[in-house]
Amino acid sequence: MFQQYLADGANVFIAIVAVVIGFATALGYVDFLKTKKEEKKD
């Protein structure tokens, strides 16, 4: 019972970490595209 609860908690934690990493990567990519576009303009 306790082990199953622990495993579920770990799965949720891993899911949250994956979402945060994905979000950070997406923000970095959008920033990269903005920078690229601004460099072309100059």
Order of alpha helices (4+ residues) and beta strands (2+ residues): alpha
